[in-house]
Amino acid sequence: MKNKVVIVIAVVFVLFLISRLISVTNSNDALQVRNQKNEKESKAKDSELKKFRSLAKVEEEPAKPLDEMKTIKDINYQLMEALFAYDSLEKRDQKMSLIC
């Protein structure tokens, strides 16, 4: 009788160890899948970052000189005045033709 109890306990213990081994194996498989997914996402992000860095290296147009900006500002002011401050359409058209 004592031998049967020991055998049953040993079988239960072996079954417990087998179930733990299976769960650890499944957990490792899940981790590997998750790591592969993370690596793919990381590679995609790295390639996107490289693309943005290459776009950032493109040189911007040089800034316009201050005199040219003042001229553009004056022209814009004259256009606005011609478009919205007029007595008649003919006067507006004349101002517009002089500016443009």
Backbone as a ProteinNet text record, in pm:
[ID]
protein_1_A
[PRIMARY]
MKNKVVIVIAVVFVLFLISRLISVTNSNDALQVRNQKNEKESKAKDSELKKFRSLAKVEEEPAKPLDEMKTIKDINYQLMEALFAYDSLEKRDQKMSLIC
[TERTIARY]
82.6	0	87.6	194.3	283.4	353.1	385.9	451.5	357.5	230.4	131.5	116.5	115.9	104	227	343.1	466.5	465.2	418.7	410.8	312.8	197.6	97.5	154.3	221.1	280.8	388	467.9	572.5	510.5	402.9	335.5	277.3	213.6	155.8	267.3	379.4	491.7	548.6	562.3	612.3	515.4	386	285.5	291.5	312.6	325.8	448	560.7	681.7	663.2	594.2	568.1	480.3	377.3	289.1	365.3	454.3	535.3	630.4	688.9	777.7	703.2	582	500.4	465.6	428.3	391.4	512.4	629.2	750.1	785.6	771.6	799.6	705.4	576.3	478.6	508.9	551	584.6	705.4	805.1	923.4	886.9	798.7	754.2	684.1	598.3	528	626.7	727.8	829	908	940.5	1012.9	930.4	801.2	712.7	705.6	692.1	684.2	815.4	928	1058.1	1075.6	1031.3	1040.3	954.6	836.1	747.4	811.6	869.7	935.6	1054.5	1129.5	1242.4	1196.1	1087	1033.1	989.2	918.9	874.9	995.3	1097.6	1217	1287.3	1297	1359.3	1279.3	1144.5	1059.9	1079.8	1086.8	1106.8	1244.5	1344.7	1479.8	1485.2	1420.5	1422	1345.9	1236.6	1161.1	1244.5	1316.6	1402.8	1514.4	1572.3	1675.3	1619.3	1495.4	1431.6	1413.7	1366.7	1347	1480	1583.7	1715.4	1767.3	1743.5	1790.5	1711.7	1582.8	1503.7	1551.3	1592.3	1637.7	1771	1850	1979.2	1965.2	1848.3	1826.8	1835.9	1915.9	1937.5	1815.5	1782.7	1671.3	1718.6	1619.9	1653.1	1711.8	1808.1	1862.8	1756.5	1765.9	1668.9	1680.1	1566.4	1565.4	1624.7	1692.5	1746.7	1634	1667.8	1569.1	1508.2	1586.8	1534.6	1428.9	1456	1360.3	1230.8	1245.2	1125.3	1042.3	1109.6	1037.2	965	1027.6	964.6	840.7	851.5	736.2	625.1	662.1	562.1	492.3	567.7	508.1	412.4	453.8	367.9	239.2	252.4	132.2	38.7	97.3	14.5	-58.8	12.9	-50.7	-161.4	-138.2	-241.7	-366.2	-345.8	-460.6	-537.2	-463.3	-528.7	-606.5	-548.7	-616.3	-739.9	-732.1	-844.8	-960.7	-929.5	-1035.8	-1065.4	-985.1	-1010.6	-1020.1	-1137.1	-1156.8	-1295	-1306.4	-1434.4	-1513.8	-1444.2	-1513	-1428.3	-1492.1	-1421.2	-1312.5	-1336.4	-1236.1	-1107.8	-1124.2	-1007	-932.7	-1008.9	-947.3	-866.3	-925.4	-856.1	-730.8	-738.6	-620.8	-508.5	-543.4	-442.2	-380.6	-465.7	-416.9	-320.5	-355.5	-269.1	-136	-135.2	-10.8	80.1	17.5	94.3	148.4	63.6	103	161.2
-118.9	0	126.2	122	235.7	260.3	153.8	167.5	231.1	197.5	254.1	404.1	446.4	588.8	663.1	606.1	669.5	677.3	572.9	572.3	678.4	689.1	790.2	930.2	951.6	1083.3	1112.6	1013.5	1032	1062.9	992.6	1017.2	1158	1200.1	1334.9	1438.5	1412.6	1506.4	1514.7	1403.3	1401	1474	1449.6	1520.5	1670.8	1710.8	1852.6	1912.1	1839.7	1889.1	1899.6	1803.2	1806.5	1925.9	1951.4	2066.1	2197.3	2208	2329	2346.3	2236.4	2241.9	2288.9	2238.9	2280.4	2428.5	2475.3	2616.3	2707.2	2665	2744.5	2748.3	2634.1	2628.9	2719.6	2714.7	2802.1	2948.5	2976.1	3113.5	3161.2	3074.2	3110.4	3132.6	3049.2	3067.5	3201.7	3235.4	3363.6	3479.5	3465.4	3570.8	3585.3	3473.3	3480.1	3549.3	3516	3581	3730.1	3766	3907.1	3978.6	3912.6	3973.4	3993.4	3896.8	3911.4	4028.7	4038.4	4149.9	4283.5	4288.9	4412.1	4446.2	4344.8	4369.8	4426	4371	4422	4567	4596.5	4734.3	4826.6	4778	4858.9	4887.5	4787.1	4808.2	4906.6	4895.8	4988.5	5130.9	5146	5279	5333.6	5246.8	5290.9	5338.1	5263.4	5305.6	5436.5	5453	5578.6	5693.9	5667.3	5770	5808.6	5710.6	5740.4	5826	5794.6	5873.1	6017.9	6036.7	6172.5	6246	6173.8	6238	6281.1	6196.7	6234.5	6354.5	6361.4	6477.8	6602.7	6587.6	6702.6	6755	6668.5	6711.8	6797.4	6790.9	6872.7	7018.6	7092	7232	7315.4	7402.6	7493.2	7610.8	7677.6	7796.9	7902.3	7977.1	8081.9	8188.8	8247.9	8349.5	8470.3	8529.6	8648.6	8765.9	8853.6	8971.9	9059.3	9134.2	9217	9319.4	9375.9	9475.1	9412.3	9290	9223	9192.6	9156.1	9127.6	9254.5	9367.1	9493.4	9527.4	9500.6	9526.8	9440	9313.2	9223.3	9270.3	9313.5	9364	9486.9	9577.2	9697.2	9660.3	9565.7	9523.9	9462.2	9376.9	9315.6	9421	9520.7	9627	9703.4	9733.1	9804.5	9720.1	9591.1	9503.5	9501.9	9490	9488.6	9620.4	9726.2	9856.4	9868.7	9821.4	9829.2	9740.7	9624.1	9530.4	9572.3	9634.7	9658.3	9805	9897.3	10039.3	10110.3	10107.8	10171.1	10235.7	10337.8	10407.3	10344.3	10301.4	10240.3	10124.5	10038	9922.9	9965.6	10076	10122.9	10164.5	10237.2	10279.8	10158.3	10060.1	9938.9	9869.1	9855	9789.5	9866.5	9999.6	10080.7	10057.2	10058.9	10035.4	9897.2	9800	9663.3	9650	9714.1	9705.6	9776.4	9882.7	9952.3	9867.6	9796.7	9717.2	9589.8	9522	9393.8	9419.6
0	0	0	81.8	92.3	-41.8	-113.4	-243.1	-345.7	-339.7	-433.8	-411.1	-286.6	-254.5	-307	-288	-335	-487.1	-554.4	-700.1	-748.5	-684.1	-721.6	-702.7	-592.2	-566.5	-671.7	-705.9	-807.1	-942.4	-979.1	-1107.2	-1108.9	-1000.2	-992.2	-1003.3	-934.6	-940.5	-1082.7	-1149.8	-1287.1	-1379.2	-1361.1	-1442.8	-1417.6	-1291.6	-1259	-1328.6	-1323.7	-1389.6	-1540.2	-1599.7	-1743.5	-1778.5	-1697.1	-1724.9	-1711.8	-1612.8	-1597.9	-1716.1	-1762.4	-1877	-2001.2	-2018.7	-2133.4	-2123.5	-2004.6	-1990.2	-2011	-1963.5	-1983.4	-2131.6	-2199.5	-2342.6	-2419.5	-2384.7	-2450.9	-2423.1	-2300.5	-2264.5	-2345.1	-2360.5	-2439.2	-2585.5	-2638.1	-2777	-2793.7	-2696.9	-2703.1	-2695.6	-2610.9	-2599.7	-2729.4	-2792.7	-2918.8	-3026.2	-3031.3	-3128.8	-3100.7	-2972.8	-2935.1	-2967.6	-2942.6	-2974.1	-3123.8	-3203.8	-3349.4	-3396.5	-3338.5	-3374.9	-3336.3	-3217.1	-3172.8	-3261.5	-3305.4	-3394.5	-3527.8	-3581.3	-3707.5	-3691.9	-3582.5	-3557.8	-3541.3	-3471.5	-3450.5	-3583	-3668.9	-3799.5	-3883.4	-3877.4	-3952.3	-3900.7	-3769.3	-3711.3	-3746.7	-3746.3	-3783.4	-3927.8	-4017.2	-4158	-4175.7	-4100.7	-4108.6	-4053.8	-3945.8	-3887.7	-3984.4	-4052.2	-4151.9	-4264	-4304	-4410.1	-4365.9	-4240.9	-4191.3	-4177.5	-4136.2	-4123.3	-4259.3	-4361.1	-4494.7	-4546.7	-4512.2	-4552.2	-4479.6	-4353.9	-4276.1	-4328.7	-4392.7	-4445.1	-4569.4	-4632.6	-4752	-4710.5	-4782.2	-4745	-4779.7	-4688.1	-4710.4	-4795.9	-4854.7	-4933.2	-4840.2	-4887.8	-4802.4	-4774.6	-4659.4	-4621.5	-4714.2	-4740.7	-4826.9	-4750.4	-4819.4	-4752.6	-4697.3	-4596.3	-4529	-4624.2	-4712.7	-4807.4	-4897.5	-4942.5	-5029.7	-4953.7	-4825.3	-4746.1	-4726.1	-4705.2	-4690.7	-4820	-4932	-5060.9	-5077.4	-5042.6	-5052.6	-4959.9	-4840	-4745.1	-4803.7	-4863.3	-4922.9	-5036.4	-5120.4	-5232.1	-5179.3	-5076.5	-5019.1	-4960.3	-4894	-4837.7	-4949	-5055.7	-5167	-5230.2	-5242.8	-5297.9	-5209.8	-5080.6	-4988.6	-4995	-5001.1	-5009.7	-5140.8	-5249.6	-5379.3	-5380.8	-5317.3	-5320.3	-5230.4	-5118	-5020.2	-4990.4	-5040.5	-5015.8	-5150.6	-5209	-5339.6	-5344.6	-5431	-5448.8	-5561.9	-5665.6	-5779.3	-5832.4	-5909	-5964.9	-6061.7	-6132.5	-6226.7	-6154.3	-6041.8	-5964.9	-5908.9	-5864.3	-5812	-5921.3	-6038.2	-6149	-6189.3	-6187.6	-6221.3	-6119.6	-5991	-5887.8	-5898.8	-5929.3	-5941.4	-6060.4	-6168.6	-6287.7	-6265.4	-6184.5	-6154.4	-6063.2	-5969.3	-5873.7	-5939.6	-6011.1	-6070.2	-6201.3
[MASK]
++++++++++++++++++++++++++++++++++++++++++++++++++++++++++++++++++++++++++++++++++++++++++++++++++++

